[in-house]
Amino acid sequence: MFSNAYLIKNGSGWEFVSEEILEDFLDENLEILLGLKVLDRQYIVNIQRCDILAIDSQEKLVVLELKNVEDRVIVQQLTRYYDALLDEKPFSDKVDYRQPVRLVAITPSFHRDNFTDRKYHTLDFQFLEFSVISDGNNFYFCLKDIDNGEISKAIIPYQELENDLDLPTPPTVLLKVVNNLDVQQQEEVLRV
């Protein structure tokens, strides 16, 4: 269950406090959002760390790379994961490696370089933009396929805390540092 510390208000809406919290949410809701079953998280292959490995209903391997902020090199990351995974072929008892591997990038926005990299690449990448939307009473996680416009949603079990503090949004640099900490360290920083 998500607590009030997992979402923060930014200038234009809401966002996850860290990439790890985003990953936790997607792990719990991947079947609802994309019809996928998680095989593993933070899977290390050839010194590469894949955020989420999953399979679809046809036993295709799906590699998901998550970003809580815009990132210029997400296509290159997925390419490295693809290469390492095809060499190792993990979960071969569950994955049909005769089928193409799906490479999925999930981020709140894509840098223009991502489109250029994808345009001239031989692999097929699916770009999904996410947003956190509040309708006043509920929070929703929305995924939009930028190529076909399809949208999927899942409710975020979250309630906004009432407070009298008028705190500014934490700087992006701080959020990136917090994102690289382990869970216990993140909780300590957020408590402060």
Z-matrix of the N, CA and C atoms (Angstrom, degrees):
N
C 1 1.455
C 2 1.527 1 108.81
N 3 1.294 2 115.56 1 139.43
C 4 1.466 3 120.78 2 -178.44
C 5 1.519 4 109.80 3 -84.37
N 6 1.316 5 114.94 4 138.51
C 7 1.462 6 119.63 5 176.58
C 8 1.521 7 109.21 6 -99.78
N 9 1.294 8 115.44 7 176.01
C 10 1.463 9 120.54 8 -178.88
C 11 1.523 10 112.48 9 -67.55
N 12 1.321 11 117.98 10 -16.03
C 13 1.460 12 120.53 11 -178.50
C 14 1.524 13 112.31 12 -81.51
N 15 1.322 14 118.87 13 -5.63
C 16 1.460 15 121.19 14 -173.04
C 17 1.524 16 114.65 15 -88.82
N 18 1.297 17 117.70 16 -17.70
C 19 1.462 18 121.97 17 175.99
C 20 1.516 19 108.60 18 -119.36
N 21 1.324 20 115.33 19 146.01
C 22 1.460 21 119.45 20 174.42
C 23 1.521 22 108.64 21 -131.21
N 24 1.310 23 114.55 22 149.90
C 25 1.451 24 120.19 23 177.81
C 26 1.517 25 107.94 24 -84.71
N 27 1.338 26 115.84 25 130.10
C 28 1.462 27 119.41 26 173.97
C 29 1.514 28 107.43 27 -110.53
N 30 1.303 29 117.59 28 -175.97
C 31 1.455 30 120.72 29 -176.11
C 32 1.513 31 114.11 30 -57.76
N 33 1.326 32 117.47 31 -33.14
C 34 1.461 33 119.79 32 -174.22
C 35 1.519 34 114.00 33 -112.76
N 36 1.312 35 118.54 34 -0.12
C 37 1.459 36 119.87 35 -178.57
C 38 1.515 37 111.42 36 166.95
N 39 1.321 38 115.47 37 -135.80
C 40 1.460 39 122.38 38 -176.19
C 41 1.519 40 109.84 39 -124.75
N 42 1.341 41 115.70 40 152.63
C 43 1.458 42 120.61 41 176.05
C 44 1.528 43 108.95 42 -149.58
N 45 1.335 44 115.64 43 163.43
C 46 1.456 45 120.95 44 175.60
C 47 1.525 46 108.94 45 -75.03
N 48 1.314 47 116.45 46 145.88
C 49 1.451 48 121.75 47 -179.02
C 50 1.524 49 110.67 48 -62.54
N 51 1.336 50 117.62 49 -36.12
C 52 1.458 51 120.73 50 -177.33
C 53 1.530 52 110.29 51 -149.29
N 54 1.310 53 114.34 52 165.63
C 55 1.462 54 120.35 53 176.58
C 56 1.532 55 110.40 54 -66.00
N 57 1.316 56 116.68 55 -33.39
C 58 1.462 57 120.18 56 179.14
C 59 1.536 58 111.15 57 -63.78
N 60 1.324 59 117.07 58 -39.99
C 61 1.464 60 120.79 59 178.27
C 62 1.531 61 109.46 60 -67.00
N 63 1.327 62 116.95 61 -40.07
C 64 1.460 63 121.12 62 174.53
C 65 1.526 64 109.85 63 -58.52
N 66 1.320 65 116.68 64 -44.96
C 67 1.470 66 121.05 65 179.19
C 68 1.527 67 111.36 66 -62.38
N 69 1.343 68 117.27 67 -42.01
C 70 1.468 69 120.90 68 177.11
C 71 1.527 70 110.61 69 -58.27
N 72 1.332 71 115.14 70 -45.89
C 73 1.461 72 119.36 71 -179.07
C 74 1.528 73 110.90 72 -62.77
N 75 1.322 74 116.87 73 -46.67
C 76 1.468 75 119.89 74 -179.60
C 77 1.522 76 111.70 75 -65.02
N 78 1.310 77 117.50 76 -37.11
C 79 1.462 78 120.96 77 177.39
C 80 1.525 79 110.41 78 -56.89
N 81 1.314 80 116.22 79 -41.92
C 82 1.465 81 121.23 80 -178.99
C 83 1.528 82 113.09 81 -76.58
N 84 1.339 83 118.11 82 -22.13
C 85 1.464 84 121.09 83 -171.35
C 86 1.524 85 115.14 84 -123.11
N 87 1.323 86 117.83 85 11.39
C 88 1.457 87 120.81 86 -175.36
C 89 1.527 88 112.78 87 -64.89
N 90 1.308 89 116.56 88 -34.81
C 91 1.470 90 119.12 89 179.00
C 92 1.532 91 110.72 90 -68.88
N 93 1.315 92 117.08 91 -39.84
C 94 1.469 93 121.54 92 178.24
C 95 1.531 94 110.61 93 -65.76
N 96 1.330 95 116.15 94 -45.53
C 97 1.465 96 121.09 95 -173.71
C 98 1.529 97 113.49 96 -77.49
N 99 1.334 98 117.31 97 -43.47
C 100 1.464 99 120.26 98 -172.47
C 101 1.521 100 114.19 99 -128.24
N 102 1.319 101 117.86 100 2.12
C 103 1.457 102 120.29 101 -179.80
C 104 1.523 103 113.11 102 68.61
N 105 1.332 104 116.89 103 30.78
C 106 1.460 105 121.43 104 -176.83
C 107 1.524 106 110.84 105 -112.93
N 108 1.346 107 115.28 106 151.04
C 109 1.461 108 121.57 107 174.34
C 110 1.521 109 108.43 108 -109.57
N 111 1.315 110 115.93 109 128.96
C 112 1.459 111 121.61 110 -178.87
C 113 1.521 112 110.18 111 -72.76
N 114 1.335 113 115.41 112 131.01
C 115 1.463 114 121.74 113 173.17
C 116 1.525 115 110.45 114 -93.06
N 117 1.330 116 115.98 115 -44.52
C 118 1.458 117 120.66 116 -178.08
C 119 1.526 118 109.39 117 -164.21
N 120 1.324 119 114.75 118 160.05
C 121 1.463 120 122.55 119 175.75
C 122 1.508 121 108.90 120 -122.53
N 123 1.330 122 115.55 121 148.31
C 124 1.456 123 120.97 122 179.18
C 125 1.531 124 110.93 123 52.48
N 126 1.320 125 115.18 124 42.15
C 127 1.460 126 121.75 125 -178.72
C 128 1.526 127 109.60 126 -75.44
N 129 1.323 128 116.53 127 126.08
C 130 1.462 129 121.06 128 -178.67
C 131 1.520 130 109.39 129 -97.74
N 132 1.324 131 114.28 130 125.26
C 133 1.461 132 121.22 131 177.09
C 134 1.526 133 107.21 132 -138.75
N 135 1.343 134 116.31 133 122.22
C 136 1.460 135 121.63 134 179.23
C 137 1.542 136 111.28 135 50.52
N 138 1.309 137 116.00 136 50.63
C 139 1.472 138 127.17 137 -177.15
C 140 1.532 139 114.21 138 56.87
N 141 1.303 140 117.49 139 14.20
C 142 1.471 141 122.47 140 174.31
C 143 1.531 142 107.37 141 -100.40
N 144 1.323 143 117.43 142 141.45
C 145 1.467 144 121.24 143 -179.81
C 146 1.528 145 109.19 144 -113.30
N 147 1.327 146 115.60 145 107.47
C 148 1.474 147 121.83 146 179.54
C 149 1.524 148 109.04 147 -82.78
N 150 1.334 149 117.02 148 130.91
C 151 1.465 150 120.00 149 -179.14
C 152 1.523 151 111.24 150 -60.26
N 153 1.343 152 116.66 151 -58.56
C 154 1.465 153 120.18 152 -179.81
C 155 1.529 154 109.29 153 -140.00
N 156 1.325 155 115.76 154 132.51
C 157 1.463 156 122.19 155 168.92
C 158 1.520 157 106.55 156 -109.04
N 159 1.325 158 116.06 157 134.70
C 160 1.460 159 120.98 158 -177.55
C 161 1.523 160 108.58 159 -143.49
N 162 1.327 161 115.45 160 173.38
C 163 1.465 162 121.19 161 172.55
C 164 1.522 163 108.39 162 -130.20
N 165 1.335 164 114.45 163 151.89
C 166 1.459 165 119.09 164 175.22
C 167 1.522 166 108.85 165 -96.66
N 168 1.310 167 117.91 166 -174.56
C 169 1.468 168 122.11 167 -175.91
C 170 1.530 169 112.64 168 -66.81
N 171 1.337 170 117.51 169 -16.23
C 172 1.465 171 121.50 170 179.45
C 173 1.522 172 112.17 171 -102.37
N 174 1.335 173 117.08 172 14.70
C 175 1.458 174 124.86 173 178.56
C 176 1.525 175 113.62 174 66.98
N 177 1.342 176 117.37 175 22.80
C 178 1.459 177 121.19 176 173.25
C 179 1.523 178 108.64 177 -77.00
N 180 1.324 179 116.00 178 138.88
C 181 1.451 180 120.54 179 174.33
C 182 1.531 181 108.40 180 -73.64
N 183 1.330 182 115.83 181 134.82
C 184 1.460 183 122.04 182 178.07
C 185 1.524 184 106.88 183 -123.75
N 186 1.323 185 115.75 184 122.73
C 187 1.457 186 122.13 185 179.25
C 188 1.522 187 107.18 186 -105.88
N 189 1.331 188 116.26 187 121.41
C 190 1.457 189 121.36 188 -178.68
C 191 1.518 190 109.94 189 -112.90
N 192 1.315 191 115.87 190 126.25
C 193 1.460 192 122.35 191 174.24
C 194 1.523 193 107.13 192 -111.87
N 195 1.318 194 116.03 193 125.55
C 196 1.460 195 122.03 194 -174.93
C 197 1.517 196 109.85 195 -110.65
N 198 1.310 197 114.72 196 141.28
C 199 1.459 198 121.11 197 174.20
C 200 1.518 199 107.58 198 -135.27
N 201 1.319 200 116.26 199 135.63
C 202 1.457 201 121.10 200 177.64
C 203 1.529 202 111.12 201 -88.34
N 204 1.344 203 115.61 202 -10.58
C 205 1.458 204 122.48 203 176.61
C 206 1.534 205 107.53 204 -139.20
N 207 1.319 206 116.39 205 163.17
C 208 1.465 207 121.41 206 178.26
C 209 1.529 208 109.88 207 -56.95
N 210 1.340 209 116.47 208 141.48
C 211 1.456 210 121.20 209 -176.91
C 212 1.523 211 109.38 210 -142.21
N 213 1.317 212 117.43 211 130.46
C 214 1.471 213 121.40 212 -175.55
C 215 1.521 214 113.97 213 -78.39
N 216 1.324 215 119.53 214 -18.94
C 217 1.467 216 120.82 215 -170.90
C 218 1.530 217 114.50 216 -114.38
N 219 1.313 218 117.54 217 23.04
C 220 1.459 219 120.51 218 -176.91
C 221 1.534 220 111.74 219 -65.03
N 222 1.322 221 118.68 220 -33.69
C 223 1.470 222 121.97 221 178.48
C 224 1.533 223 109.58 222 -66.03
N 225 1.312 224 117.19 223 -42.54
C 226 1.464 225 120.74 224 179.38
C 227 1.531 226 111.02 225 -65.47
N 228 1.321 227 116.60 226 -39.35
C 229 1.465 228 119.59 227 177.64
C 230 1.519 229 110.51 228 -60.57
N 231 1.315 230 116.79 229 -50.16
C 232 1.460 231 120.25 230 -179.58
C 233 1.525 232 111.66 231 -61.34
N 234 1.323 233 117.44 232 -34.55
C 235 1.465 234 121.57 233 177.74
C 236 1.533 235 110.37 234 -63.35
N 237 1.316 236 117.26 235 -45.07
C 238 1.473 237 121.06 236 178.37
C 239 1.525 238 111.03 237 -62.78
N 240 1.340 239 117.12 238 -41.51
C 241 1.463 240 120.46 239 178.62
C 242 1.527 241 110.16 240 -63.07
N 243 1.316 242 115.98 241 -44.57
C 244 1.465 243 122.13 242 -180.00
C 245 1.530 244 110.08 243 -55.52
N 246 1.319 245 116.24 244 -50.18
C 247 1.460 246 121.14 245 -178.22
C 248 1.529 247 111.21 246 -60.86
N 249 1.317 248 116.91 247 -47.84
C 250 1.458 249 120.93 248 -178.40
C 251 1.525 250 111.70 249 -65.81
N 252 1.329 251 116.77 250 -39.76
C 253 1.467 252 120.16 251 -179.36
C 254 1.527 253 111.80 252 -68.08
N 255 1.321 254 117.78 253 -36.66
C 256 1.465 255 119.46 254 178.05
C 257 1.527 256 111.42 255 -69.19
N 258 1.320 257 116.87 256 -30.03
C 259 1.465 258 119.84 257 175.44
C 260 1.522 259 111.39 258 -69.51
N 261 1.320 260 116.92 259 -43.80
C 262 1.469 261 121.81 260 -175.04
C 263 1.536 262 113.36 261 -86.23
N 264 1.332 263 117.05 262 -35.44
C 265 1.468 264 123.48 263 -176.56
C 266 1.546 265 113.27 264 51.41
N 267 1.343 266 116.32 265 58.90
C 268 1.466 267 118.73 266 178.25
C 269 1.530 268 110.91 267 -70.10
N 270 1.316 269 115.17 268 159.75
C 271 1.471 270 122.94 269 178.17
C 272 1.526 271 111.55 270 57.02
N 273 1.331 272 116.86 271 34.16
C 274 1.472 273 120.31 272 -176.31
C 275 1.527 274 112.73 273 -64.42
N 276 1.331 275 117.39 274 -14.94
C 277 1.465 276 120.04 275 174.87
C 278 1.531 277 111.75 276 -77.29
N 279 1.351 278 117.35 277 -14.96
C 280 1.464 279 121.56 278 -178.94
C 281 1.527 280 112.77 279 -117.12
N 282 1.338 281 116.89 280 -20.54
C 283 1.466 282 122.19 281 -174.09
C 284 1.528 283 110.06 282 -107.35
N 285 1.310 284 115.72 283 135.30
C 286 1.462 285 121.46 284 174.48
C 287 1.529 286 107.76 285 -94.35
N 288 1.323 287 115.96 286 98.81
C 289 1.465 288 121.00 287 -176.36
C 290 1.529 289 112.93 288 -76.44
N 291 1.326 290 118.73 289 0.00
C 292 1.466 291 120.25 290 173.57
C 293 1.528 292 110.52 291 -78.35
N 294 1.313 293 116.05 292 -16.26
C 295 1.466 294 121.62 293 178.77
C 296 1.528 295 110.00 294 -93.16
N 297 1.327 296 116.80 295 155.75
C 298 1.466 297 118.57 296 179.10
C 299 1.527 298 111.30 297 -66.41
N 300 1.321 299 115.67 298 146.43
C 301 1.468 300 123.07 299 176.83
C 302 1.518 301 108.15 300 -82.86
N 303 1.337 302 116.16 301 133.38
C 304 1.464 303 120.65 302 176.15
C 305 1.517 304 109.38 303 -88.60
N 306 1.320 305 116.36 304 131.30
C 307 1.456 306 122.60 305 178.91
C 308 1.525 307 108.15 306 -113.59
N 309 1.337 308 116.06 307 116.45
C 310 1.462 309 121.34 308 -172.24
C 311 1.530 310 110.01 309 -121.38
N 312 1.313 311 115.37 310 124.53
C 313 1.461 312 122.56 311 175.79
C 314 1.523 313 108.27 312 -105.36
N 315 1.327 314 116.52 313 126.39
C 316 1.462 315 121.93 314 179.60
C 317 1.520 316 108.37 315 -122.70
N 318 1.331 317 115.63 316 120.40
C 319 1.461 318 121.83 317 -175.47
C 320 1.535 319 108.74 318 -156.14
N 321 1.327 320 118.19 319 158.99
C 322 1.460 321 118.87 320 179.15
C 323 1.529 322 113.10 321 -70.55
N 324 1.331 323 117.44 322 -24.36
C 325 1.466 324 121.54 323 176.15
C 326 1.520 325 108.32 324 -159.63
N 327 1.314 326 114.92 325 154.70
C 328 1.458 327 120.56 326 -179.75
C 329 1.515 328 109.81 327 -109.06
N 330 1.309 329 114.88 328 137.35
C 331 1.463 330 121.84 329 175.85
C 332 1.524 331 107.74 330 -74.65
N 333 1.302 332 117.32 331 149.68
C 334 1.469 333 120.12 332 -179.08
C 335 1.527 334 111.63 333 -59.76
N 336 1.343 335 117.15 334 -28.78
C 337 1.469 336 119.67 335 177.22
C 338 1.527 337 111.79 336 -64.35
N 339 1.338 338 117.59 337 -29.75
C 340 1.464 339 120.16 338 177.24
C 341 1.525 340 111.23 339 -60.43
N 342 1.322 341 116.17 340 -40.40
C 343 1.464 342 120.76 341 179.93
C 344 1.531 343 111.36 342 -68.61
N 345 1.333 344 115.93 343 -39.07
C 346 1.462 345 120.07 344 177.70
C 347 1.526 346 109.92 345 -65.32
N 348 1.321 347 117.45 346 -46.07
C 349 1.464 348 121.37 347 179.45
C 350 1.531 349 111.10 348 -60.10
N 351 1.323 350 116.17 349 -43.21
C 352 1.469 351 120.35 350 -179.93
C 353 1.521 352 111.15 351 -67.37
N 354 1.318 353 116.85 352 -39.39
C 355 1.469 354 121.78 353 -176.91
C 356 1.529 355 111.82 354 -58.30
N 357 1.322 356 117.52 355 -38.57
C 358 1.457 357 121.17 356 -175.19
C 359 1.529 358 112.93 357 -103.67
N 360 1.294 359 116.52 358 14.71
C 361 1.459 360 121.53 359 -179.31
C 362 1.523 361 109.49 360 -96.80
N 363 1.324 362 117.52 361 151.73
C 364 1.466 363 120.35 362 178.61
C 365 1.524 364 112.03 363 -88.18
N 366 1.324 365 118.18 364 -17.65
C 367 1.459 366 121.36 365 177.55
C 368 1.525 367 109.54 366 -84.55
N 369 1.328 368 115.22 367 159.97
C 370 1.455 369 121.36 368 -179.69
C 371 1.528 370 109.27 369 -101.68
N 372 1.322 371 116.69 370 124.04
C 373 1.456 372 122.29 371 -179.07
C 374 1.521 373 109.78 372 -117.21
N 375 1.321 374 115.19 373 136.57
C 376 1.460 375 120.53 374 174.24
C 377 1.527 376 107.30 375 -102.05
N 378 1.337 377 116.05 376 125.60
C 379 1.460 378 121.79 377 179.05
C 380 1.527 379 109.13 378 -103.64
N 381 1.319 380 116.06 379 120.77
C 382 1.457 381 121.99 380 177.82
C 383 1.521 382 109.22 381 -121.14
N 384 1.331 383 115.67 382 122.49
C 385 1.466 384 120.90 383 175.39
C 386 1.518 385 108.70 384 -94.09
N 387 1.334 386 115.44 385 136.95
C 388 1.457 387 117.86 386 177.33
C 389 1.516 388 110.63 387 -115.43
N 390 1.319 389 113.92 388 155.90
C 391 1.460 390 120.91 389 173.88
C 392 1.520 391 108.23 390 -146.36
N 393 1.317 392 115.20 391 154.88
C 394 1.464 393 122.15 392 174.48
C 395 1.512 394 105.81 393 -109.02
N 396 1.320 395 115.63 394 121.45
C 397 1.458 396 121.24 395 -174.94
C 398 1.521 397 109.59 396 -118.98
N 399 1.316 398 115.95 397 136.65
C 400 1.456 399 122.04 398 176.18
C 401 1.520 400 108.10 399 -113.23
N 402 1.325 401 115.39 400 133.25
C 403 1.464 402 118.58 401 176.02
C 404 1.523 403 110.80 402 -104.95
N 405 1.306 404 116.06 403 15.98
C 406 1.469 405 120.88 404 -178.94
C 407 1.510 406 111.68 405 104.55
N 408 1.331 407 116.69 406 -44.48
C 409 1.465 408 121.06 407 -178.85
C 410 1.518 409 112.89 408 -108.88
N 411 1.318 410 117.09 409 -30.64
C 412 1.464 411 122.00 410 -175.05
C 413 1.519 412 110.66 411 -129.36
N 414 1.331 413 114.15 412 157.92
C 415 1.445 414 121.54 413 174.13
C 416 1.522 415 108.04 414 -114.24
N 417 1.331 416 115.87 415 139.52
C 418 1.461 417 121.70 416 -179.46
C 419 1.517 418 110.10 417 -127.43
N 420 1.324 419 114.76 418 142.58
C 421 1.453 420 121.93 419 172.13
C 422 1.514 421 105.88 420 -98.53
N 423 1.321 422 116.77 421 121.25
C 424 1.466 423 121.60 422 -177.93
C 425 1.523 424 109.34 423 -115.47
N 426 1.323 425 115.87 424 131.22
C 427 1.458 426 122.66 425 175.55
C 428 1.513 427 108.01 426 -113.92
N 429 1.333 428 115.97 427 128.48
C 430 1.459 429 120.19 428 179.26
C 431 1.528 430 109.57 429 -122.26
N 432 1.328 431 115.73 430 122.85
C 433 1.460 432 121.05 431 174.18
C 434 1.519 433 106.99 432 -73.82
N 435 1.331 434 117.30 433 116.71
C 436 1.458 435 118.80 434 -173.18
C 437 1.526 436 113.12 435 -72.61
N 438 1.330 437 117.83 436 -12.97
C 439 1.465 438 119.87 437 -179.97
C 440 1.527 439 112.97 438 -88.13
N 441 1.333 440 116.08 439 -40.12
C 442 1.465 441 117.38 440 -177.29
C 443 1.526 442 113.33 441 -115.00
N 444 1.335 443 117.29 442 -2.42
C 445 1.462 444 120.87 443 176.97
C 446 1.517 445 115.29 444 77.64
N 447 1.346 446 118.50 445 0.20
C 448 1.460 447 120.48 446 179.96
C 449 1.524 448 110.24 447 -63.32
N 450 1.318 449 115.09 448 139.30
C 451 1.458 450 121.26 449 -178.11
C 452 1.526 451 109.15 450 -123.37
N 453 1.323 452 115.82 451 136.35
C 454 1.459 453 120.51 452 171.62
C 455 1.529 454 107.07 453 -125.94
N 456 1.329 455 115.47 454 150.32
C 457 1.458 456 120.61 455 -175.42
C 458 1.521 457 110.84 456 -134.44
N 459 1.323 458 114.73 457 151.97
C 460 1.461 459 121.88 458 171.32
C 461 1.520 460 106.99 459 -143.15
N 462 1.306 461 115.58 460 143.79
C 463 1.451 462 119.73 461 178.97
C 464 1.527 463 109.33 462 -75.94
N 465 1.316 464 115.96 463 141.91
C 466 1.459 465 121.59 464 175.86
C 467 1.523 466 106.62 465 -101.23
N 468 1.325 467 117.95 466 116.51
C 469 1.465 468 119.78 467 179.79
C 470 1.529 469 110.17 468 -71.94
N 471 1.304 470 115.14 469 94.17
C 472 1.461 471 121.20 470 -171.52
C 473 1.517 472 109.17 471 -153.27
N 474 1.311 473 115.65 472 141.68
C 475 1.452 474 120.45 473 172.77
C 476 1.517 475 108.31 474 -125.81
N 477 1.304 476 116.36 475 134.28
C 478 1.459 477 120.74 476 178.74
C 479 1.523 478 109.04 477 -72.00
N 480 1.322 479 115.95 478 135.45
C 481 1.461 480 120.75 479 176.48
C 482 1.517 481 109.74 480 -80.34
N 483 1.299 482 115.80 481 141.17
C 484 1.457 483 120.40 482 172.57
C 485 1.526 484 107.03 483 -85.46
N 486 1.324 485 116.78 484 130.29
C 487 1.460 486 118.88 485 175.54
C 488 1.521 487 109.32 486 -152.54
N 489 1.308 488 113.40 487 162.63
C 490 1.458 489 119.73 488 -179.98
C 491 1.523 490 111.64 489 -97.39
N 492 1.313 491 117.33 490 2.26
C 493 1.455 492 120.69 491 -177.77
C 494 1.515 493 110.01 492 -81.69
N 495 1.294 494 115.67 493 137.65
C 496 1.460 495 121.12 494 175.78
C 497 1.521 496 107.45 495 -111.88
N 498 1.345 497 114.56 496 74.78
C 499 1.457 498 119.97 497 -175.72
C 500 1.522 499 110.03 498 -90.43
N 501 1.338 500 116.15 499 139.32
C 502 1.466 501 118.47 500 176.46
C 503 1.530 502 110.53 501 -73.54
N 504 1.316 503 116.51 502 161.41
C 505 1.453 504 121.73 503 175.02
C 506 1.521 505 108.79 504 -64.16
N 507 1.341 506 118.15 505 135.05
C 508 1.463 507 119.61 506 179.24
C 509 1.529 508 110.33 507 -60.25
N 510 1.328 509 116.99 508 146.50
C 511 1.462 510 120.18 509 178.97
C 512 1.529 511 110.97 510 -61.31
N 513 1.317 512 116.47 511 148.18
C 514 1.461 513 122.31 512 -179.91
C 515 1.518 514 111.33 513 -57.30
N 516 1.314 515 117.25 514 -37.90
C 517 1.466 516 121.48 515 179.81
C 518 1.529 517 110.08 516 -60.33
N 519 1.339 518 117.12 517 -43.43
C 520 1.457 519 120.93 518 178.39
C 521 1.523 520 110.35 519 -63.24
N 522 1.327 521 117.08 520 -44.11
C 523 1.465 522 120.34 521 179.85
C 524 1.518 523 111.33 522 -61.35
N 525 1.335 524 117.37 523 -37.77
C 526 1.472 525 120.38 524 177.79
C 527 1.522 526 110.67 525 -66.31
N 528 1.334 527 117.39 526 -40.75
C 529 1.464 528 120.66 527 178.30
C 530 1.524 529 109.61 528 -63.70
N 531 1.323 530 117.15 529 -46.53
C 532 1.460 531 121.65 530 179.74
C 533 1.524 532 110.34 531 -61.06
N 534 1.319 533 117.35 532 -37.87
C 535 1.461 534 121.94 533 -179.90
C 536 1.525 535 111.76 534 -60.80
N 537 1.325 536 118.39 535 -28.19
C 538 1.462 537 122.28 536 -178.63
C 539 1.523 538 113.68 537 -88.29
N 540 1.317 539 117.77 538 -1.12
C 541 1.460 540 121.92 539 179.10
C 542 1.518 541 109.86 540 -87.74
N 543 1.342 542 116.19 541 160.72
C 544 1.466 543 118.14 542 174.15
C 545 1.528 544 108.60 543 -75.70
N 546 1.311 545 116.59 544 171.00
C 547 1.469 546 121.93 545 -172.96
C 548 1.528 547 111.66 546 -58.22
N 549 1.326 548 117.63 547 -44.84
C 550 1.458 549 120.27 548 -178.51
C 551 1.528 550 111.04 549 -62.99
N 552 1.337 551 117.13 550 -42.63
C 553 1.458 552 120.48 551 178.89
C 554 1.528 553 110.66 552 -65.42
N 555 1.344 554 117.41 553 -39.24
C 556 1.461 555 121.16 554 177.82
C 557 1.527 556 110.19 555 -59.96
N 558 1.326 557 115.85 556 -45.88
C 559 1.464 558 119.98 557 -179.36
C 560 1.531 559 111.52 558 -61.79
N 561 1.341 560 116.65 559 -38.45
C 562 1.462 561 120.17 560 178.16
C 563 1.514 562 111.34 561 -65.33
N 564 1.326 563 117.19 562 -43.87
C 565 1.461 564 121.39 563 179.68
C 566 1.528 565 109.61 564 -64.71
N 567 1.322 566 117.90 565 -44.14
C 568 1.470 567 121.22 566 -178.73
C 569 1.532 568 111.48 567 -67.02
N 570 1.310 569 116.74 568 -31.70
C 571 1.459 570 119.95 569 177.63
C 572 1.516 571 110.65 570 -65.55
N 573 1.351 572 116.71 571 -38.02
C 574 1.466 573 121.92 572 177.70
C 575 1.501 574 109.10 573 -66.20
